[in-house]
Amino acid sequence: MNSVNNILIFFKQVLLTTFSQLTWLLGLLFIFGFLLFFFARFTRITFVKTTGKTIDVVLTGWLGTPIHELGHILFCLLFRHKINEVKLYTPNSTDGTLGFVNHSYDTKSIYQKIGNFFIGIGPILFGTLIIYIALMFLVPNTKDVLSTINSQSSILIKNIHGDWSGFSLIWTSGLNTLKVLFEKSNFSSYTFWIFLYISICISSHMELSPPDIKGAISGLVIIILLFLTINLIIIGLESFVTNQSAISIVKFIKIENYAPAINIFIGTSGALFFFAAIVSGINFFVTYFALNAYNVIRGKGVINPIW
């Protein structure tokens, strides 16, 4: 009976460790990735139900769609996928597709299979990066905005590790970011308006297509299985092996030993996702209320932006 209990405890530890690690490494990406996805989706639905697809395609698609597709391309290159065909922007396509990236990979390569996850969510990752770059070069009080973003990093890291005492600080920090970004003096700068327009174009097209989501899920499954396998080995060695050489190897490969450097990266990227979510949220609400008013004036009533 003791042996059975020990085995059950062992597998429980492996599962909990894997869940904890994935929450730590990917939690913020999932939280803000979902927000960015849904804001983009709701914005597109709002356009389609009020003005049709054409205006959205003309106003935001010419920039947002190529950025979306470049997000796929970037991670195809990083994970060594073969790019078979690319259309960055095809507004007149008969099937309504604005752009696409057709790629293939070696099904025997774990690395390339993992790449499917990042290729699938590439538009969200790359779009966030471009919004950040636009912020750095186009917003007059960039340093002040970046300061509020940096202050969010440590708060987000605490929350992702289960310390929810700072949750209210995220809301306060977000409001502070809005206040600094929309400082009165910024509105007199034409570069700030360019930043807003670029951000709107990009955030409006962060919605993932069904193939994007399917590819991301297939890659995520491989990531989960890989972490489970590694944790089986590490925890198995820690639990049942006393050899000092083996213990030294465990210390070297345990991801937790690199936590300080990883936390800096996760906190910074999480703060940028948070900022992109703020911009995307603003884009949706402004679009929704403006086009809703237009729809009501036409006598077509209030629209549902969700489905």
C-alpha atoms as one frame of an Amber mdcrd trajectory, in Angstrom:
protein
   0.000   0.000   0.000   2.890   2.344   0.829   4.373   1.815  -2.622   1.073
   2.660  -4.304   0.710   5.814  -2.198   4.274   6.862  -2.998   3.645   6.407
  -6.713   0.404   8.421  -6.529   2.171  11.185  -4.583   4.958  11.171  -7.164
   2.600  11.590 -10.130   0.601  14.217  -8.253   3.797  16.199  -7.699   4.686
  15.895 -11.398   1.253  17.180 -12.458   1.200  20.047  -9.949   4.756  21.090
 -10.848   3.939  21.068 -14.555   0.751  23.083 -14.014   2.622  25.581 -11.820
   5.404  26.035 -14.372   3.060  26.512 -17.314   0.954  28.988 -15.334   4.116
  30.882 -14.453   5.557  30.904 -17.978   2.388  31.244 -20.074  -0.260  32.550
 -17.672   0.055  36.238 -18.542   0.234  35.421 -22.236  -3.043  33.496 -22.003
  -4.812  36.135 -19.896  -3.914  39.124 -22.048  -3.848  37.079 -25.261  -7.512
  36.196 -24.729  -8.329  39.844 -24.011  -6.557  40.988 -27.180  -8.262  38.261
 -29.207 -11.762  39.076 -27.962 -11.361  42.852 -28.274 -10.222  42.375 -31.880
 -13.080  39.975 -32.563 -15.709  42.281 -31.060 -14.327  45.228 -33.035 -14.518
  43.319 -36.301 -18.086  42.143 -35.557 -19.083  45.730 -34.757 -17.763  46.926
 -38.126 -19.409  44.105 -40.069 -22.829  44.663 -38.434 -22.850  48.427 -38.981
 -20.789  49.426 -42.012 -19.976  46.056 -43.547 -16.526  44.590 -44.149 -15.350
  47.142 -46.698 -14.741  50.139 -44.417 -12.883  48.040 -41.860 -10.720  46.568
 -44.627  -9.961  50.002 -46.093  -9.436  51.888 -42.832  -7.472  49.359 -40.786
  -6.904  46.215 -42.843  -4.220  47.641 -45.145  -1.845  47.864 -42.142  -3.352
  45.498 -39.575  -3.527  42.494 -41.911   0.143  42.548 -43.049   1.244  42.940
 -39.401  -0.968  39.956 -38.542   0.571  37.811 -41.278   4.118  38.971 -40.508
   3.532  37.705 -36.964   2.973  34.232 -38.431   5.975  34.549 -40.753   8.363
  35.625 -37.990   7.685  32.520 -35.917   7.678  30.279 -38.998  11.268  31.421
 -39.550  12.237  31.082 -35.869  10.892  27.525 -35.695  12.203  26.539 -39.125
   8.867  25.922 -40.800   8.802  25.963 -44.585   6.783  28.895 -45.915   4.946
  27.676 -48.997   2.825  30.706 -49.877   2.214  34.173 -48.457  -0.454  36.774
 -49.111   0.048  39.781 -46.851  -3.046  41.638 -47.999  -5.720  40.461 -50.419
  -8.776  42.688 -49.836 -10.533  41.539 -52.989 -10.335  37.800 -52.351 -13.516
  35.900 -53.230 -13.601  33.987 -49.919 -13.240  37.097 -47.760  -9.724  36.226
 -46.584  -7.596  39.336 -46.115  -4.284  37.479 -45.989  -2.709  34.128 -45.173
   0.528  32.236 -44.591   0.689  28.654 -45.839   3.459  26.713 -44.088   4.591
  23.150 -43.498   6.976  21.413 -41.109   8.735  18.185 -40.236   6.189  16.205
 -38.198   9.051  14.279 -36.552  10.595  17.453 -35.091   9.447  18.305 -31.555
  10.939  21.787 -31.954   8.886  22.474 -35.069   5.746  21.023 -33.479   6.174
  23.386 -30.512   6.541  26.161 -33.083   2.899  25.682 -34.080   1.869  27.262
 -30.780   3.913  30.417 -31.314   3.082  30.609 -35.025  -0.617  30.410 -34.170
  -0.488  33.260 -31.646   2.198  35.124 -33.595  -0.098  38.025 -34.577  -0.741
  38.814 -30.890   2.951  38.644 -29.958   4.196  40.575 -32.990   1.325  43.062
 -32.916   2.101  43.878 -29.283   5.760  44.407 -30.180   4.896  46.800 -33.028
   2.553  48.805 -30.781   5.386  49.063 -28.257   7.840  50.255 -30.934   5.288
  52.794 -32.168   4.894  54.008 -28.588   8.645  54.529 -28.239   8.956  56.629
 -31.384   5.636  58.442 -31.686   4.294  59.299 -28.221   5.755  62.588 -26.900
   5.902  61.527 -23.217   7.237  58.051 -23.973   9.395  57.923 -20.833   6.424
  58.589 -18.571   4.307  55.913 -20.271   7.158  53.390 -20.162   7.645  54.152
 -16.482   4.038  53.151 -15.731   4.472  50.010 -17.847   7.654  49.034 -15.982
   5.906  49.520 -12.650   3.382  46.870 -13.699   6.048  44.190 -14.217   6.677
  43.293 -10.575   2.941  43.434  -9.781   2.128  41.005 -12.586   4.881  38.598
 -11.525   3.545  38.518  -7.958   0.042  37.779  -9.223   1.146  35.018 -11.573
   2.889  33.357  -8.614  -0.354  33.390  -6.633   0.130  36.558  -4.583  -3.156
  38.312  -5.353  -2.605  41.043  -2.769  -1.469  43.324  -5.569  -4.432  42.644
  -7.836  -6.039  45.989  -7.050  -2.739  47.649  -7.942  -3.067  46.367 -11.519
  -6.300  48.314 -11.923  -4.736  51.419 -10.385  -1.635  51.028 -12.534  -3.783
  50.598 -15.649  -5.701  53.781 -14.922  -2.415  55.577 -14.341  -1.144  54.370
 -17.714  -4.290  55.705 -19.390  -3.909  59.030 -17.614  -0.281  59.397 -18.701
  -0.896  58.180 -22.266  -3.819  60.540 -22.824  -2.138  63.523 -21.252  -3.595
  66.721 -22.653  -0.339  67.877 -24.245  -0.114  64.685 -26.326  -3.207  65.610
 -28.321  -1.407  68.601 -29.826   1.221  66.309 -31.363   0.500  64.807 -34.787
   2.808  61.857 -33.998   0.516  60.885 -31.112  -2.438  60.694 -33.507  -0.332
  58.566 -35.839   0.405  56.260 -32.888  -3.305  55.962 -32.090  -4.136  55.164
 -35.706  -1.379  52.529 -36.009  -2.489  50.975 -32.710  -6.100  50.848 -33.882
  -5.111  49.201 -37.171  -3.001  46.550 -35.446  -5.302  45.824 -32.519  -8.310
  45.517 -34.852  -6.634  42.586 -36.598  -5.245  40.567 -33.694  -8.176  38.175
 -34.020  -6.953  34.626 -34.687  -8.545  32.534 -37.401  -9.778  28.962 -36.722
  -6.608  27.512 -38.386  -4.472  29.811 -36.163  -6.226  28.533 -33.044  -6.060
  24.908 -34.176  -2.315  25.196 -34.846  -1.686  26.915 -31.504  -3.565  24.181
 -29.618  -1.581  21.415 -31.331   1.661  23.141 -30.346   0.448  23.696 -26.782
  -0.280  19.977 -26.394   3.344  19.207 -27.307   4.599  21.829 -24.840   2.520
  20.276 -22.035   3.749  16.760 -22.874   7.346  17.989 -22.997   7.073  19.614
 -19.558   5.426  16.498 -18.147   8.264  14.335 -19.489  10.993  16.625 -18.153
   9.334  16.819 -14.738   8.942  13.040 -14.632  12.700  12.753 -15.109  13.693
  15.560 -12.726  11.328  14.664  -9.892  12.100  10.985 -10.404  15.823  11.652
  -9.982  15.202  13.863  -6.956  12.962  11.265  -5.331  14.715   7.994  -6.067
  18.368   8.711  -6.916  21.085   9.622  -4.434  23.987   9.852  -6.877  25.578
  13.307  -6.554  26.303  13.604 -10.283  22.633  13.044 -11.073  21.601  15.619
  -8.452  24.007  18.149 -10.022  22.431  17.588 -13.429  18.968  18.135 -11.926
  20.055  21.456 -10.442  21.395  22.506 -13.833  18.249  21.709 -15.839  15.563
  22.810 -13.341  13.842  25.841 -14.794  13.195  27.300 -11.325  16.933  27.881
 -10.895  16.740  30.534 -13.603  13.687  32.242 -12.087  15.173  35.764 -11.594
  16.052  36.193 -15.293  12.837  34.534 -16.446  10.759  36.724 -14.142  12.251
  39.879 -15.655  11.283  38.707 -19.146   7.794  37.533 -18.098   7.089  40.703
 -16.124   8.187  43.012 -18.943   6.345  41.098 -21.670   3.270  40.835 -19.440
   3.282  44.589 -18.895   3.488  45.128 -22.656   0.569  42.728 -23.208  -1.326
  44.672 -20.558  -0.637  47.943 -22.360  -1.657  46.446 -25.722  -4.872  45.180
 -24.097  -5.608  48.700 -22.841  -5.108  50.143 -26.338  -7.176  47.352 -27.902
  -9.936  47.845 -25.325 -10.074  51.570 -26.008 -10.242  50.845 -29.732 -13.186
  48.486 -29.236 -15.208  50.730 -26.929 -14.699  53.855 -29.070 -15.560  51.891
 -32.221 -18.577  50.265 -30.598 -20.141  53.433 -29.226 -19.447  55.481 -32.369
 -20.801  52.870 -34.780 -23.654  52.005 -32.442 -24.748  55.642 -32.493 -24.525
  55.551 -36.293 -26.656  52.386 -36.358 -29.284  53.859 -34.026 -29.518  57.029
 -36.144 -30.202  54.823 -39.169 -33.019  53.211 -37.202 -31.388  49.789 -37.028
 -31.104  49.671 -33.250 -28.386  48.616 -30.836 -26.037  45.895 -32.073 -24.629
  42.857 -30.295 -20.824  42.902 -30.698 -20.308  39.388 -29.296 -21.919  37.175
 -31.967
